[in-house]
Amino acid sequence: MSEPVVLRRWPVYLCLVAALVLSIMPLPTAAEPFRPDWVALTLIYWALALPRTFGVLTAWVSGLLLDVSQGTLLGQHALALTAMAYFPLRFHLRLRVFPIWQLSATVFALLTLYQFILFWINGTAGVASELIDYWGSVITSTLLWPPLMLFFNGVRQQLTVAR
Amino acid sequence: MRSLGARTLALLLLSLVSLVVDHRENHLDAVRRTIGTAIYPLQVIVALPAEALGWARETGVSRADLQRENNRLKAERLAIRAKLQQMTALESENARLRLMLQTTTRVGDRVRVGEIMAVNANPYRHDIVIDKGRQHGAYEGQAIIDATGVVGQIIKVGSFTSEAMLISDPDHALPVEVNRNGLRSIAVGTGDYDRLDLPYLPNNADIRQGDLLVTSGLGGAFPAGYPVAEVSAVTRNPTESFATIRAKPITALNQVREVLLIWPAEKAAETVAEGDTGAPESAAREPDSAAREPEAAAREPEADDE
């Protein structure tokens, strides 16, 4: 790209805020275990798409906000999201060329890692929980990945504007 | 991109430190409060649809419905007023009797209505966020009830919001007594909204299905006399030293929207601005629990229930 291009960042931040809102939205008790990890999905996408602009720091700060809004230990989601975001950032070149099903499988693995870290911290801190209850959100999130990716692709096309 | 690994590692370490500090001490409360204030608008946005729905429901009710509701409320008010007449008499009698026992009065707690803004997503932590914080005089350890019974207590206070733990949280234990005979016990949360356990009662304890459990006021956090749960099942197994007792919370804990924050009478008197949990009360209540001891102990085991 030879001509100067400006990258607008605020739509991405708006996506993250929307994800945050969706993750603290009250849900019926029955649907609660199946609440998708909106913030994690959003972070994975933007880590793959713009790894130089949205890195681990974005993930960490989003994690802190998530911790405060959900009343978990300060640093729990921050730690999990940072660890999870490392992989798409590190391997974005390889992951970008994956076909969609393969990428979905990767997202599944990443979310499993994310939930496992949450589970592990809960266990260490003495918050009772059972591993089986963490799968619901991993599954719904993975199913949501393809449509969400299409949506974010649309957003991404609006990001760059010629100066 | 060489620094990606280093940055990740630094942030991971920072999170770990923050985790440990937050878990061990409460030094990070100021940080939490600052971030909490920053995301307060988000929580308001989240609460908007539910509020809009409530508003629409209120605006859209038919005249007939309103009339019916009005009639029902009138009847209810009449009944409550009748009870209230008795209540004033009882209150003064209670004050008089307590004066004789030289303990402080309990009735006359100050309350304030708070609304639930969010519910913790983790199914194993029954936490709620309510829209009253330090600005409104909320304090850590404050008891929360609703119109029917005890809901929980505040565990973290922010500027405008605070977090409360429900009595059904597995980490929550509540000193209760059986309303019928004053038998004291602890009601422990189970992680199930419909169940509390009373794990520390011996097989011969005088408790049966249908007994009402009220707060005993011991421990100081909860004012005494608020209904908590109704005993739903008592299983006595002679081979075990404790009976298995289950109780169902009076309040539908997963359906509450509005809650009442309580400032106990003593607390309300000393101008609630900021405060630590009311420890001094427990000393004042000692004589009363001692007085009840012989009665509870004197009761013989009854074998009339399963």
Interface residues (C-beta under 8 A of the other chain):
Chain A: V17 L20 V21 S23 I24 M25 P26 L27 T29 E32 P33 R35 P51 G55 V56 L57 W60 G63 L64 L65 V68 S69 Q70 G71 T72 L73 L74 G75 Q76 A78 L79 T82 A83 A85 Y86 L89 R90 I121 N122 A125 V127 A128 S129 E130 D133
Chain B: M1 L4 G5 R7 T8 L11 L12 L14 S15 L16 V17 S18 L19 D22 H23 L28 V31 R32 I35 G36 I39 L42 Q43 I45 V46 A50 A118 V119 N120 A121 N122 P123 Y124 R125 D127 V129 K156 E163 P170 D171 G191 Y193 N254
